[in-house]
Amino acid sequence: MSKLVNTYDVIVLGAGAAGLFSAITAAKRNKKVLVIEKSNKAGKKILMSGGGKCNFTNHFVDPDNFISKNEHFCKSALSSYSPQDFIDLVDSYGIEHDTKKRNQLFCVNSAKDIVQLLLNECELHNVDLIKNTNASKVHFNKVESSYSVSTINDKSEDKMITKYITSSLIVATGALSIPTLGGSGFGYDLAKQFNLSVTSLRAGLVPFIFTDYMSEICGRLSGVSHGIRISCNGQTFEEDILFTHRGLSGPAVLQISSYWKEGDHIAINLLPSHDANLLITEAKHHSPKLLLRSFLNAFMSKALVAELESLLWSNFSEKPLAEWSKAEITLIADSLNNWLLKPSSTEGYRTAEVTLGGVDVHQISSKTMEVLNQPGLFFIGEVLDVTGHLGGFNFQWAWASGYSAGLNT
Ligand SMILES: Cc1cc2nc3c(=O)[nH]c(=O)nc-3n(C[C@H](O)[C@H](O)[C@H](O)COP(=O)(O)OP(=O)(O)OC[C@H]3O[C@@H](n4cnc5c(N)ncnc54)[C@H](O)[C@@H]3O)c2cc1C
């Protein structure tokens, strides 16, 4: 076993979106910067993001798009590095991008373009990047006000332990979601080592699972999507829902999952643009011979209508609208506008796009991302208790928080 010691102005733990961006920002200020990454590739989550096209930001980023115990915390960083700042950088590399619905920006070709941009910037500004290297221990030297980071290189034959010394340590090790893409609890352990609290953690932007009758319905409807309004705990999103063989997914479900807690119901409005009662009552008058399923087939897929029929009005399936009473219409209309479902759980960290909760931001400077009372120690990106909605907000948080830390090392 061999030991080496190296000194840097700034050491960044984790070569994800936030870590790389903070490294570039610090290096542009002529700091000598090292990034330590445990896996064999930088930016693994970026590569997988946005279905391989990376939804790298959103034209309209607002603090309301973020969940945190301190809703004001994200404001300062988000205003110091805007979506347009990142778009300008992307444009300077000639990377083609497209604005999709809800102001989401995606690469036209591949998420690889964003990773390549970040790696180019690192090279241009002489950032050292070491991969396959696990940061395993951090020690703070009070007298010298410096941090030593011990690393283990898993690929080297003698499991070489190296020590790196720095006065500015940026923790960008991400969170628990998708362990195969680098998700790790290292940042939380480090926070606790420095007496910072970590808020409760759970999977967010994640599909729902059902163990009741919905499980079979979802299986039969696997692949069907439909535009809905979904609500839970005072939050509402209007987006698509997707039935899968495991349960419910699609952007509407991923968004609301970040507000859902075990035991909660979700309310789905299957006809978000209509008052179902009014709609069916009108249909009863102008097309009295029509069956309810034939009428609803104009608004959603036949397969979905067939499942709803066997669930909600199987006894009336062959009854023309003219024969439906006011009370019967009201009952069905209420279910169509307010279908209450109770997920048994989510798919968990295995498929969650984000981890809700993280290092408590009350102990961090919102301007610099530095730990209050612990000079030189910074936390950025997803390891913090700041979680964005779906739509490019999480990467914008990674760029903005990385920028704030990189400027203040
Ligand atoms: C499938 C998927 C799709 C997504 N799509 C989008 C999208 O389109 N738009 C969007 O805005 N957000 C998206 N997200 C969320 C977004 O990817 C994350 O919010 C963002 O990557 C967080 O960046 P980060 O740098 O904080 O953490 P990460 O990207 O997770 O990076 C952390 C890095 O630290 C490394 N690391 C961990 N522990 C150690 C250690 N002890 N030593 C050394 N290195 C370590 C990890 O290997 C990893 O490379 C998606 C997430 C997933 C999982």
The ligand as a Gaussian input file, in Angstrom:
#p B3LYP/6-31G(d) Opt

LIG

0 1
 C      -32.641000       9.095000     -14.780000
 C      -32.534000      10.544000     -14.370000
 C      -32.919000      11.524000     -15.270000
 C      -32.843000      12.870000     -14.898000
 N      -33.186000      13.839000     -15.811000
 C      -33.079000      15.144000     -15.475000
 C      -33.325000      16.157000     -16.453000
 O      -33.560000      15.885000     -17.647000
 N      -33.263000      17.458000     -16.035000
 C      -32.932000      17.811000     -14.740000
 O      -32.874000      19.007000     -14.420000
 N      -32.636000      16.865000     -13.819000
 C      -32.698000      15.546000     -14.167000
 N      -32.379000      14.589000     -13.237000
 C      -31.897000      15.021000     -11.900000
 C      -30.419000      15.437000     -12.017000
 O      -29.714000      14.438000     -12.733000
 C      -29.776000      15.614000     -10.640000
 O      -30.541000      16.519000      -9.886000
 C      -28.345000      16.158000     -10.783000
 O      -27.576000      15.259000     -11.548000
 C      -27.695000      16.352000      -9.416000
 O      -26.373000      16.753000      -9.642000
 P      -25.268000      16.577000      -8.513000
 O      -23.997000      17.001000      -9.155000
 O      -25.695000      17.231000      -7.273000
 O      -25.240000      15.014000      -8.187000
 P      -24.840000      13.771000      -9.133000
 O      -25.113000      14.101000     -10.551000
 O      -25.525000      12.603000      -8.553000
 O      -23.278000      13.643000      -8.966000
 C      -22.684000      13.180000      -7.774000
 C      -21.362000      12.533000      -8.138000
 O      -20.641000      12.254000      -6.951000
 C      -20.010000      10.993000      -7.090000
 N      -19.721000      10.477000      -5.738000
 C      -20.608000      10.064000      -4.799000
 N      -19.964000       9.696000      -3.682000
 C      -18.630000       9.869000      -3.903000
 C      -17.447000       9.671000      -3.129000
 N      -17.493000       9.201000      -1.871000
 N      -16.239000       9.954000      -3.697000
 C      -16.164000      10.423000      -4.981000
 N      -17.256000      10.639000      -5.754000
 C      -18.475000      10.367000      -5.227000
 C      -21.030000      10.175000      -7.869000
 O      -20.434000       9.056000      -8.505000
 C      -21.551000      11.202000      -8.859000
 O      -20.806000      11.227000     -10.056000
 C      -32.419000      13.232000     -13.592000
 C      -32.040000      12.238000     -12.699000
 C      -32.080000      10.909000     -13.074000
 C      -31.640000       9.863000     -12.099000

